Amino acid sequence: MQAAVTVTPTQIPELLLGLATVRPVFLWGAPGIGKSSLVRKFADSLGLECVSLLGTQLAPEDLIGVPQIRDGRSVFCPPEAIARDEPYCLFLDELNAATPDVQKAFYSLILDRRIGNYELPAGSIVIGAGNRATDNALARPIASALVNRLTHVHLRASATDWLVWAGENGIHPWVVDYLADRPDHLWSQPPKTEEPFSTPRSWHMLSDALHSFGPALDEETLRIVAHGTLTPAHAVSFCGYAKIVRHTYGIEAIIKGDASWPRRVEDRDLLYYLAEAFRGRLVKDLPAQREHASAAVRETSYRAKSLLVQLAEISVEVAQTVIAEDADGNPVLPAWFLVEAARDMPRLVEARR
């Protein structure tokens, strides 16, 4: 299902308070962005127990129950997990990953709040959640009859929201500080191949590993852990950041001339990170039009071109990342600076073609 309008995690509680208390809600979102934890937290805020049913692990009889004979008639008895006396939150996780027969078994429970002769206690709420087919996750088409029984809310990851949560929940300071500088690395599109990718959940996993290893964590182990949880490019960048934290080696020192680009092959991840930081600084400091550049800014551009030459001597590939276009093919740095870079460093520009 495609999202026409999306919401952030901080908007979810108020939305669910107005929606889920009167009608069933389905929460859509990519893997690892916190759908399940948001539902459990919302249920807790209402004082309701959250009973989770995982769609991929259910058969129709798990919902309908088994028949018993009473007074010569068969009566279906729903399972204890559902048939409760007190109001609760029924959370149908991965509902759209369930088989069509299981989805059908949910129809009456979702719309009429009833299954067989059992009716959910007054005050109960029903919330479903699932991934989208575009997320390369297990997801089956939902029949229009089921779609029409639910109010649909599309969740997106928000670095601002997650960083607030992280500060309150003991996330490792390296992770918090890194994502404060690179909020675009909080989440990446799930890949079509079987490899790790960055999500709020995977950053939380990395944080747990950093806490577990503690100060004894060496660079090789950090590299293994980062590449085991994050998108490859993000893992390289984070390892570079960790080296800066450990060795107080930053882009400021390089720009001022107090330090030079790292040249060791084993510091290539650090070099990539510093190049990204350098690119970000240029985006921030250079004006769109050269005539708007002050004397100090022009001096910065001269220094930047000199640093680019030094960087290209170490790695043309890394230097290219500084002047590269964005994902849509649009220039990121001002056109006047790129023209000067092409004039002064034709080898670097030619290598991009």
Disulfide bonds with the S-S distance in Angstrom:
none
